[in-house]
């Protein structure tokens, strides 16, 4: 069996390639982490938006109740004072 001669890159070139591969691996991992965190925050955002929608509905309901009871007035939400227009 004839032995073939093996040609290699220099140690410096190999180190450069390995370093770049390590940096690439770290960045790929970071992107994955960012995607996971992004999904988590998007889920939390959706929950908050739904809660805001619920609160808006409650505000609308209480506004309608107050309008039936007091008529078309302005209510100072700091003092509760009713101002007739």
SULZIBEL-V897961 format. One record per residue. RES is the residue in three letters. BURIAL is I if it has 16 or more other ideal C-beta (glycine too) atoms within 10 Angstrom, else O. D_CENTER is the distance of its C-alpha to the mean C-alpha in Angstrom with 1 decimal. Layout:
RES	BURIAL	D_CENTER
RES	BURIAL	D_CENTER
//
This chain:
UNK	O	62.6
UNK	O	61.8
UNK	O	59.2
UNK	O	56.8
UNK	O	55.8
UNK	O	52.1
UNK	O	50.5
UNK	O	47.5
UNK	O	45.3
UNK	O	45.8
UNK	O	44.1
UNK	O	42.3
UNK	O	41.0
UNK	O	39.9
UNK	O	38.1
UNK	O	36.3
UNK	O	35.2
UNK	O	34.1
UNK	O	32.2
UNK	O	30.3
UNK	O	29.6
UNK	O	28.2
UNK	O	25.9
UNK	O	24.8
UNK	O	24.1
UNK	O	22.0
UNK	O	19.9
UNK	O	19.5
UNK	O	18.5
UNK	O	15.9
UNK	O	14.5
UNK	O	14.4
UNK	O	12.7
UNK	O	9.9
UNK	O	9.6
UNK	O	9.7
UNK	O	7.1
UNK	O	4.7
UNK	O	6.4
UNK	O	6.3
UNK	O	3.0
UNK	O	4.0
UNK	O	7.2
UNK	O	7.0
UNK	O	6.3
UNK	O	9.2
UNK	O	11.1
UNK	O	11.1
UNK	O	12.2
UNK	O	14.8
UNK	O	16.1
UNK	O	16.5
UNK	O	18.4
UNK	O	20.5
UNK	O	21.3
UNK	O	22.2
UNK	O	24.6
UNK	O	26.1
UNK	O	26.7
UNK	O	28.3
UNK	O	30.5
UNK	O	31.7
UNK	O	32.4
UNK	O	34.5
UNK	O	36.3
UNK	O	37.1
UNK	O	38.3
UNK	O	40.6
UNK	O	41.9
UNK	O	42.3
UNK	O	42.3
UNK	O	40.6
UNK	O	40.0
UNK	O	37.5
UNK	O	36.4
UNK	O	35.5
UNK	O	32.5
UNK	O	33.5
UNK	O	37.1
UNK	O	37.3
UNK	O	40.1
UNK	O	40.9
UNK	O	41.8
UNK	O	43.8
UNK	O	43.6
//
